[in-house]
Amino acid sequence: METVLSGIRSTGNLHLGNYFGALRNFIKMQDDASCYFFIADYHSLTTHPDPSILGGNVRNILSEYLAAGLSPEKSTIYVQSDVPEVAELYLLLNMHAYIGELERTASFKDKVRKQSENVNAGLLTYPVLMAADILMHRANKVPVGKDQEQHLEMTRKYARRFNTIYGVDYFPEPEAYNFGTELVKVPGLDGTGKMGKSEGNGIFLIDSDKDISKKVMRAVTDAGPTEPNSPVSEPVQNIFTIMDIVSAPDTVKFFRGRYADCTIRYGDLKKQLAADIIAVVSPIRERIMDIRADEAYLHKVVKMGEERARENASKTVREVREIMGIKKI
């Protein structure tokens, strides 16, 4: 059975993009692979989050993982910082990560532009920590989005470099995992780009029906088609893309037809889209609230995940130390 690993940073609530782009695939994987799903609170520290809300964010993501359908009986679900071995493996891998290659990563360059006042070493070595997360469990497959493909390639490089330097065949080179199909990319409601946690353009799994309706009704559109079969503008195409994901095929066909013959009313389109999103989100939101209120269950899940993850992680770190010549005298 192959080992699959993925994690989500604890920097806010999960949105439709996380659900359709990642979580639904995670749920499918549970029956076919040995799965490790973690909450990346170490990774979130690169942006210096408020300490008073970091723990709450971890709790929120955990509740949303479980409400969406991840099972602690089928998968190992854990909090990154509960497994100290990842920090040691991160340190050891850093000995073979070079400054030049880290400075050239697209994510580091982007963060330097966005947070020039906080260009910390954690940002620079983010790909090494990600490699430690993956290689700690010797994962074969990693579900990643486009923005993480370069980091996964660097993980492959570090695995290959480690094996070559020490003359071993220890770490597998993990591959991207997308079920052999194109990854679902959920666009935002602001007319451009993908849905994101911090872009202000998303529908969150915790959003109320009222909030969902408000957000969708404010979604960017255009002045409307003026000629039959006009090309669809990017903002309107984004709305149709979300509708393709959440609505019935007949509904999508109806509104696309109205666009093609220039009779579309964007108000009607948005009302239908809001109703279809609510049908998806509402039952998940109810489960989130129930799980979030169950302290005993959450504690049980993280304890179980910590024990499973550390059992595997400690074995990896022990063997890596031996390979590198770090031995007790």
C-alpha positions as CSV (number, residue, x, y, z in Angstrom):
1,M,0.0,0.0,0.0
2,E,1.4,3.4,-1.0
3,T,1.9,6.2,1.6
4,V,0.2,9.5,0.9
5,L,0.8,12.7,2.8
6,S,-0.6,16.2,2.7
7,G,-1.0,19.2,5.1
8,I,-2.8,22.5,5.3
9,R,-1.4,25.6,7.1
10,S,-3.3,26.7,10.2
11,T,-3.8,30.2,8.9
12,G,-7.6,30.4,8.7
13,N,-10.7,28.5,7.9
14,L,-11.0,26.1,4.9
15,H,-12.9,27.3,1.8
16,L,-14.5,25.7,-1.2
17,G,-11.2,25.6,-3.0
18,N,-9.7,23.5,-0.2
19,Y,-12.7,21.3,-0.1
20,F,-13.0,20.5,-3.8
21,G,-9.4,20.9,-4.7
22,A,-8.0,18.8,-1.8
23,L,-10.3,17.4,0.9
24,R,-12.6,15.4,-1.4
25,N,-9.5,13.7,-2.8
26,F,-8.2,13.1,0.7
27,I,-11.4,11.3,1.6
28,K,-11.1,9.0,-1.4
29,M,-7.5,8.1,-0.6
30,Q,-8.3,6.8,2.8
31,D,-9.5,3.5,1.5
32,D,-6.7,2.9,-0.9
33,A,-3.5,4.2,0.8
34,S,-1.8,4.7,4.1
35,C,-2.6,8.3,4.7
36,Y,-1.0,11.0,6.8
37,F,-2.9,14.3,7.0
38,F,-1.5,17.1,9.2
39,I,-2.1,20.6,10.3
40,A,1.0,22.7,9.5
41,D,1.3,25.0,12.4
42,Y,5.1,25.3,12.1
43,H,4.7,26.5,8.5
44,S,2.2,29.2,9.6
45,L,4.9,30.7,11.9
46,T,6.7,32.1,8.9
47,T,4.2,34.9,8.8
48,H,4.3,35.6,12.6
49,P,0.7,34.8,13.5
50,D,-0.9,36.2,16.7
51,P,-0.1,33.6,19.4
52,S,-3.5,34.1,20.9
53,I,-5.2,32.7,17.8
54,L,-2.8,30.1,16.6
55,G,-4.2,27.4,18.8
56,G,-7.7,28.3,17.8
57,N,-6.8,28.1,14.1
58,V,-5.4,24.6,14.6
59,R,-8.6,23.5,16.3
60,N,-10.7,25.0,13.5
61,I,-8.8,23.2,10.8
62,L,-8.9,19.9,12.7
63,S,-12.7,20.3,13.1
64,E,-13.1,21.1,9.4
65,Y,-10.9,18.1,8.4
66,L,-13.2,15.8,10.4
67,A,-16.4,17.4,9.4
68,A,-15.5,17.1,5.7
69,G,-15.1,13.4,6.0
70,L,-11.5,12.5,7.1
71,S,-11.6,9.6,9.5
72,P,-9.1,9.2,12.4
73,E,-9.7,5.4,12.1
74,K,-8.6,5.3,8.5
75,S,-6.0,8.0,8.4
76,T,-3.3,9.4,10.7
77,I,-4.5,13.0,11.4
78,Y,-2.1,15.0,13.5
79,V,-0.7,18.4,14.4
80,Q,2.7,19.1,13.0
81,S,4.2,20.5,16.2
82,D,3.0,17.4,18.1
83,V,5.7,15.5,16.3
84,P,9.1,17.0,17.3
85,E,11.0,14.6,15.1
86,V,10.0,16.7,12.1
87,A,12.1,19.6,13.6
88,E,15.2,17.3,13.9
89,L,14.8,16.0,10.4
90,Y,14.3,19.6,9.1
91,L,17.7,20.4,10.8
92,L,19.4,17.4,9.3
93,L,18.1,18.1,5.8
94,N,19.1,21.7,6.0
95,M,22.8,20.5,6.0
96,H,22.3,19.5,2.4
97,A,20.1,22.4,1.2
98,Y,21.9,25.2,-0.5
99,I,21.2,28.9,-0.2
100,G,21.2,29.6,-3.9
101,E,18.5,27.1,-4.7
102,L,16.4,28.2,-1.8
103,E,16.6,31.9,-2.9
104,R,15.5,31.0,-6.4
105,T,12.2,29.4,-5.4
106,A,9.2,31.2,-6.7
107,S,7.4,31.2,-3.3
108,F,10.4,32.8,-1.5
109,K,10.6,35.6,-4.1
110,D,6.8,36.1,-3.8
111,K,7.0,36.3,0.0
112,V,9.9,38.8,-0.2
113,R,7.7,41.1,-2.3
114,K,4.6,40.6,-0.1
115,Q,6.3,40.8,3.4
116,S,9.5,42.7,2.8
117,E,9.6,43.6,6.5
118,N,9.6,40.0,7.6
119,V,11.9,38.0,5.4
120,N,12.9,35.4,8.0
121,A,15.0,32.2,7.7
122,G,11.8,30.1,8.0
123,L,10.6,31.6,4.7
124,L,13.9,30.8,3.0
125,T,13.9,27.2,4.3
126,Y,10.2,26.6,3.9
127,P,10.8,23.9,1.2
128,V,13.2,22.0,3.5
129,L,10.5,21.9,6.3
130,M,8.0,20.7,3.7
131,A,10.5,18.0,2.6
132,A,10.9,16.9,6.2
133,D,7.2,16.6,6.5
134,I,7.0,14.3,3.5
135,L,10.2,12.3,3.9
136,M,9.6,11.7,7.6
137,H,6.9,9.3,6.5
138,R,8.7,8.3,3.4
139,A,5.6,9.2,1.4
140,N,5.2,8.0,-2.2
141,K,2.4,10.4,-3.2
142,V,1.7,14.0,-2.3
143,P,-1.5,15.8,-3.4
144,V,-0.3,19.3,-4.4
145,G,-1.7,22.3,-6.2
146,K,0.2,24.2,-8.9
147,D,1.7,26.6,-6.4
148,Q,3.4,23.7,-4.5
149,E,4.8,21.8,-7.4
150,Q,8.2,23.4,-7.2
151,H,8.4,22.6,-3.5
152,L,7.6,18.9,-4.2
153,E,10.3,18.9,-6.9
154,M,12.8,20.2,-4.3
155,T,11.7,17.4,-1.9
156,R,12.5,14.9,-4.7
157,K,15.9,16.6,-5.1
158,Y,16.7,16.4,-1.4
159,A,15.7,12.7,-1.3
160,R,17.9,12.0,-4.3
161,R,20.8,14.1,-2.9
162,F,20.7,12.4,0.5
163,N,20.6,8.9,-1.1
164,T,23.6,9.9,-3.4
165,I,25.7,11.5,-0.7
166,Y,25.4,8.5,1.7
167,G,25.3,5.8,-0.9
168,V,21.9,4.5,0.2
169,D,18.5,3.9,-1.3
170,Y,16.6,5.2,1.7
171,F,14.2,8.0,0.8
172,P,11.7,7.5,-2.1
173,E,11.2,10.4,-4.5
174,P,7.6,11.3,-4.0
175,E,5.3,12.1,-6.9
176,A,2.3,14.5,-7.2
177,Y,-1.0,12.7,-6.8
178,N,-4.1,13.8,-8.6
179,F,-6.0,10.6,-9.4
180,G,-4.8,10.8,-13.0
181,T,-7.0,13.8,-13.7
182,E,-6.7,17.6,-13.7
183,L,-6.7,19.1,-10.3
184,V,-9.9,21.0,-9.5
185,K,-9.1,24.7,-9.3
186,V,-11.8,26.8,-7.7
187,P,-11.7,30.5,-8.7
188,G,-12.4,33.4,-6.4
189,L,-15.4,35.7,-6.5
190,D,-13.3,38.8,-7.2
191,G,-13.0,38.2,-11.0
192,T,-9.4,36.9,-11.1
193,G,-7.3,34.2,-9.5
194,K,-8.0,31.2,-7.4
195,M,-10.0,31.2,-4.2
196,G,-7.7,31.8,-1.2
197,K,-7.8,32.1,2.6
198,S,-6.3,35.6,2.6
199,E,-7.5,37.1,-0.7
200,G,-11.0,38.0,0.5
201,N,-12.5,36.2,-2.4
202,G,-13.6,32.9,-0.8
203,I,-16.6,31.0,0.5
204,F,-15.6,29.2,3.7
205,L,-17.0,26.0,5.0
206,I,-18.0,27.7,8.2
207,D,-19.9,30.6,6.5
208,S,-23.6,31.0,7.3
209,D,-26.2,30.8,4.6
210,K,-26.7,34.5,4.8
211,D,-22.9,35.2,4.4
212,I,-22.7,32.9,1.4
213,S,-25.6,34.7,-0.3
214,K,-24.0,38.1,0.4
215,K,-20.7,37.0,-1.0
216,V,-22.1,35.5,-4.1
217,M,-24.4,38.4,-4.9
218,R,-21.3,40.7,-4.6
219,A,-19.3,38.5,-7.0
220,V,-17.7,40.4,-9.9
221,T,-19.4,40.0,-13.3
222,D,-19.5,42.3,-16.4
223,A,-21.9,44.4,-18.4
224,G,-23.4,41.3,-20.0
225,P,-23.1,39.8,-23.6
226,T,-24.2,42.1,-26.4
227,E,-24.1,39.5,-29.3
228,P,-25.2,35.9,-29.4
229,N,-22.4,33.4,-28.6
230,S,-20.0,36.1,-27.3
231,P,-16.8,34.9,-25.6
232,V,-17.3,34.6,-21.8
233,S,-15.3,37.2,-19.8
234,E,-13.0,35.9,-17.1
235,P,-15.2,37.1,-14.1
236,V,-18.3,35.4,-15.5
237,Q,-16.3,32.3,-16.5
238,N,-15.2,32.1,-12.9
239,I,-18.8,32.0,-11.8
240,F,-19.6,29.3,-14.3
241,T,-16.6,27.3,-13.2
242,I,-17.9,27.3,-9.6
243,M,-21.3,26.4,-10.9
244,D,-19.8,23.5,-12.8
245,I,-18.5,22.2,-9.5
246,V,-21.5,22.7,-7.2
247,S,-24.6,22.7,-9.4
248,A,-26.5,20.1,-11.4
249,P,-25.5,19.8,-15.1
250,D,-29.0,20.9,-16.3
251,T,-28.6,24.1,-14.2
252,V,-25.3,24.9,-15.8
253,K,-26.6,24.2,-19.2
254,F,-29.6,26.5,-18.7
255,F,-27.5,29.5,-17.6
256,R,-24.9,29.0,-20.2
257,G,-27.7,28.9,-22.8
258,R,-29.0,32.2,-21.4
259,Y,-25.6,33.7,-21.8
260,A,-25.2,32.5,-25.3
261,D,-28.5,34.0,-26.4
262,C,-28.0,37.3,-24.5
263,T,-30.9,36.8,-22.1
264,I,-29.0,36.1,-19.0
265,R,-29.8,37.9,-15.8
266,Y,-26.8,37.9,-13.5
267,G,-29.0,38.3,-10.4
268,D,-30.8,35.0,-11.2
269,L,-27.5,33.3,-11.9
270,K,-26.0,34.4,-8.6
271,K,-29.1,33.4,-6.6
272,Q,-29.0,29.9,-8.1
273,L,-25.3,29.6,-7.4
274,A,-25.7,30.8,-3.8
275,A,-28.5,28.2,-3.3
276,D,-26.3,25.4,-4.7
277,I,-23.3,26.4,-2.6
278,I,-25.4,26.5,0.5
279,A,-26.6,23.0,-0.2
280,V,-23.0,21.8,-0.2
281,V,-21.7,23.9,2.7
282,S,-24.7,23.8,5.2
283,P,-24.4,20.2,6.3
284,I,-20.6,20.4,6.6
285,R,-20.9,23.6,8.7
286,E,-23.3,21.9,11.1
287,R,-20.9,19.0,11.6
288,I,-18.0,21.5,12.1
289,M,-19.9,23.2,14.9
290,D,-20.8,19.9,16.6
291,I,-17.2,18.6,16.4
292,R,-15.7,21.9,17.5
293,A,-17.8,21.7,20.7
294,D,-16.7,18.2,21.5
295,E,-13.4,18.7,23.5
296,A,-13.0,15.1,24.4
297,Y,-13.3,13.9,20.8
298,L,-10.8,16.4,19.5
299,H,-8.3,15.5,22.2
300,K,-8.7,11.8,21.4
301,V,-8.2,12.4,17.7
302,V,-5.0,14.5,18.1
303,K,-3.6,12.1,20.7
304,M,-4.2,9.1,18.5
305,G,-2.6,11.0,15.5
306,E,0.4,12.0,17.5
307,E,1.1,8.5,18.7
308,R,0.8,7.0,15.2
309,A,2.8,9.8,13.5
310,R,5.6,9.7,16.1
311,E,6.0,6.0,15.9
312,N,6.8,6.3,12.2
313,A,8.8,9.6,12.5
314,S,11.0,8.3,15.3
315,K,12.0,5.3,13.2
316,T,12.9,7.6,10.3
317,V,15.0,10.0,12.4
318,R,16.8,7.2,14.1
319,E,17.8,5.6,10.8
320,V,18.7,9.0,9.2
321,R,21.0,9.7,12.2
322,E,22.7,6.3,11.8
323,I,23.2,6.9,8.0
324,M,24.7,10.3,8.7
325,G,27.0,8.9,11.3
326,I,25.4,10.5,14.4
327,K,25.7,7.8,17.0
328,K,25.8,7.7,20.8
329,I,29.2,7.1,22.3
